[in-house]
């Protein structure tokens, strides 16, 4: 019902910046919340940031607070993750996910995009 296409991953040096994009299509009118997750090698998946589609609520993990910013462009049905001051420990596969208004969990996921931060 909702398709998510991610872009913007890549290789960057420590201290650099990247902006990830997640373009949503399908039943985007039913989206309650969008989130960015990541999974680093040998670690469990963790939430990085999320926002309500209405724009009245945002969340950022403590590990990225002050460095990462989640935002959205409703006209483009796109969610962004601006990542500044990147650290090697930010290296992970980053996933975009959507939670619909009747759901209790994130049910739709993008394919994932690799972010690699070199020291």
C-alpha positions in Angstrom: 0.0 0.0 0.0 3.0 2.3 0.6 6.2 2.1 -1.3 9.4 3.7 0.0 12.4 4.5 -2.1 15.6 5.6 -0.4 18.5 7.5 -1.8 21.5 9.5 -0.6 23.7 6.9 1.1 27.4 6.7 0.3 30.9 7.0 1.6 31.9 10.1 3.6 34.8 11.0 5.8 34.3 11.6 9.5 33.0 15.1 10.2 31.2 15.2 6.8 27.6 15.3 6.0 25.0 13.4 4.0 21.3 13.8 3.4 19.2 10.7 3.0 15.9 10.9 1.1 12.9 8.7 1.3 10.2 9.1 -1.3 6.8 7.6 -0.5 4.1 6.6 -2.9 0.9 4.8 -2.7 -1.5 5.4 0.1 0.5 8.2 1.6 -2.6 9.9 2.9 -2.8 7.1 5.5 0.7 7.6 6.8 0.8 8.4 10.5 4.5 8.5 11.2 7.8 8.1 9.3 10.9 6.9 10.8 14.6 6.3 10.1 16.3 3.2 11.5 19.8 1.9 11.2 21.6 -1.4 11.7 25.3 -1.5 12.1 27.4 -4.6 11.7 27.1 -6.8 14.8 24.4 -4.6 16.4 20.7 -4.6 16.6 18.5 -2.3 14.6 17.8 1.0 16.3 15.6 3.9 15.7 17.4 7.1 14.7 14.6 9.6 14.3 11.0 9.9 13.5 8.3 12.4 12.8 4.5 12.6 12.5 3.3 13.3 9.0 1.3 16.1 10.4 4.5 17.7 11.6 3.5 18.1 15.2 5.9 15.6 16.7 9.5 14.7 16.1 11.9 12.3 17.9 15.7 11.9 17.7 17.8 9.3 19.4 20.3 10.6 22.0 23.2 9.3 20.0 22.4 11.6 17.1 20.6 14.5 18.7 22.2 17.7 17.6 23.8 16.1 14.6 20.9 14.6 12.7 17.7 16.3 11.7 14.5 14.7 10.3 12.2 16.7 8.1 9.6 16.2 5.5 8.3 17.8 2.3 4.6 17.0 2.1 4.3 18.3 -1.4 6.9 15.8 -2.6 5.9 13.0 -0.1 9.5 12.8 0.9 11.2 12.5 4.3 14.8 13.5 4.8 17.5 12.7 7.2 20.2 15.4 7.3 23.3 13.9 8.9 26.0 16.3 10.0 29.3 15.7 11.9 29.2 12.1 11.0 31.3 9.6 13.0 32.6 6.2 12.1 30.1 4.7 14.6 27.3 6.1 12.4 28.3 3.5 9.7 25.2 1.3 9.2 22.5 0.4 6.8 19.8 3.1 7.1 16.2 2.2 6.5 13.1 4.4 6.0 9.9 3.1 7.4 6.2 4.1 7.5 3.6 3.6 10.1 0.0 3.9 9.0 -2.7 5.6 11.0 -4.5 2.4 12.0 -1.3 0.4 12.7 0.6 -0.1 16.0 4.0 -0.6 14.3 6.0 0.3 11.3 4.8 -2.0 8.5 6.4 -0.6 5.4 10.1 -0.4 4.8 12.5 0.8 2.2 15.3 -1.3 0.8 17.9 0.3 2.9 20.9 2.5 1.9 24.4 2.0 3.1 26.2 4.8 4.9 29.9 4.4 5.5 31.9 6.9 7.5 35.6 6.6 7.3 38.0 7.7 10.1 
